[in-house]
Amino acid sequence: MDSGEASRPRTPSNIAAYFGRLADTYGDGAYYGNRRQAVLDALATEIANARDVLDAGCGNGAYLTKFVEAAGIRTVTGIDLTFDMLLSARNRVGAKCRLLSANVSRLPFKPESFDVIFGSHVLQFVVDIEGVVAEFVRCLQPGAVLIATGQRDDGVRHTLSAIVGPERWREYREVIFRRAERREADARPKDRYQQAFARAGLRVEERAAPFTVTWPDIAEWIRIRWMPLIPEAERGRAEAMIAELAQAGASRTLTQHEPLIIGRRER
Ligand SMILES: C[S@@+](CC[C@H](N)C(=O)[O-])C[C@H]1O[C@@H](n2cnc3c(N)ncnc32)[C@H](O)[C@@H]1O
């Protein structure tokens, strides 16, 4: 089991405390930029047809900045648990969208408020996935779509663990990859999302958003995504591990596939 953050239970206040420390930087850098662009490309049709969009678990607004620029979109709303993420989102997006502090398990919206609900890397922090999906569906208009990203960053972590081997990897997980909460890792989280979407009566489709990253992109991602969570005293150790990974993996280019689960409500 991971140490530090990882031993905390998955409560809203623990999640908010965890993401509060990432509020200024989450989503920056080439790794996230390439991934986000791949997702936006894969969703070009849905975005072109969207009018009223909810970004659920919007974080610091990396996707909101894109939605507010899309030609046909009339209203953009972002919600998040983490107040500092919302502050950062407000700085990035300005007044062009509505931002609310809310939990996805209880949406402060009337039924049928949105024609697109988008949740990027948020369902993995939810305990009652079926309940949250039902709440999303309550807020979908007939014919509207619910879109969720289907996995964590396990593709990269899996590759890194293969580079250093299982024993060293345990140490890497403890020092660098501190998760938000204690949980059993979902082997195939996207399958769970698909099942929850189908149970809620949505017509489900899976789509992959492929993107490519190089080693320098991954080293940058580790510094952006994980370093702020590492206590000051252990950062030197983490930097040494990044250098070790660089030696082993410097020439690698990785193609990742961000899975998107898309559920359409019948008209
Ligand atoms: C991994 S970040 C993803 C941020 C953003 N969606 C993106 O892809 O750039 C997850 C975000 O979900 C938020 N979050 C987690 N659980 C939530 C919940 N139950 N309700 C609302 N937001 C939640 C966190 O505060 C955090 O900002």
The ligand as an SDF file (V2000), in Angstrom:
LIG
                    3D

 27 29  0  0  0  0  0  0  0  0999 V2000
   -7.7220   14.4530  -11.4470 C   0  0  0  0  0  0  0  0  0  0  0  0
   -8.5020   16.0140  -11.2410 S   0  0  0  0  0  0  0  0  0  0  0  0
   -9.1640   16.2850  -12.8810 C   0  0  0  0  0  0  0  0  0  0  0  0
   -9.4790   17.7290  -13.1600 C   0  0  0  0  0  0  0  0  0  0  0  0
  -10.0720   18.0110  -14.5400 C   0  0  0  0  0  0  0  0  0  0  0  0
  -11.3170   17.2740  -14.7480 N   0  0  0  0  0  0  0  0  0  0  0  0
   -9.0830   17.7080  -15.6250 C   0  0  0  0  0  0  0  0  0  0  0  0
   -9.1810   16.6330  -16.2340 O   0  0  0  0  0  0  0  0  0  0  0  0
   -8.2060   18.5490  -15.8760 O   0  0  0  0  0  0  0  0  0  0  0  0
   -9.9670   15.5200  -10.3480 C   0  0  0  0  0  0  0  0  0  0  0  0
  -10.8230   16.6750   -9.8810 C   0  0  0  0  0  0  0  0  0  0  0  0
  -12.0710   16.1300   -9.4590 O   0  0  0  0  0  0  0  0  0  0  0  0
  -12.4580   16.7740   -8.2700 C   0  0  0  0  0  0  0  0  0  0  0  0
  -13.3610   15.8640   -7.5500 N   0  0  0  0  0  0  0  0  0  0  0  0
  -13.0610   14.6760   -7.0010 C   0  0  0  0  0  0  0  0  0  0  0  0
  -14.1600   14.1250   -6.4470 N   0  0  0  0  0  0  0  0  0  0  0  0
  -15.1830   15.0090   -6.6530 C   0  0  0  0  0  0  0  0  0  0  0  0
  -16.5650   15.0050   -6.3120 C   0  0  0  0  0  0  0  0  0  0  0  0
  -17.1230   13.9930   -5.6370 N   0  0  0  0  0  0  0  0  0  0  0  0
  -17.3240   16.0740   -6.6770 N   0  0  0  0  0  0  0  0  0  0  0  0
  -16.7640   17.1090   -7.3600 C   0  0  0  0  0  0  0  0  0  0  0  0
  -15.4600   17.1570   -7.7110 N   0  0  0  0  0  0  0  0  0  0  0  0
  -14.6730   16.1230   -7.3630 C   0  0  0  0  0  0  0  0  0  0  0  0
  -11.1570   17.0730   -7.5530 C   0  0  0  0  0  0  0  0  0  0  0  0
  -11.3270   18.1160   -6.6140 O   0  0  0  0  0  0  0  0  0  0  0  0
  -10.2480   17.4390   -8.7110 C   0  0  0  0  0  0  0  0  0  0  0  0
  -10.2690   18.8210   -8.9730 O   0  0  0  0  0  0  0  0  0  0  0  0
  1  2  1  0
  2  3  1  0
  2 10  1  0
  3  4  1  0
  4  5  1  0
  5  6  1  0
  5  7  1  0
  7  8  2  0
  7  9  1  0
 10 11  1  0
 11 12  1  0
 11 26  1  0
 12 13  1  0
 13 14  1  0
 13 24  1  0
 14 15  1  0
 14 23  1  0
 15 16  2  0
 16 17  1  0
 17 18  1  0
 17 23  2  0
 18 19  1  0
 18 20  2  0
 20 21  1  0
 21 22  2  0
 22 23  1  0
 24 25  1  0
 24 26  1  0
 26 27  1  0
M  CHG  2   2   1   9  -1
M  END
$$$$
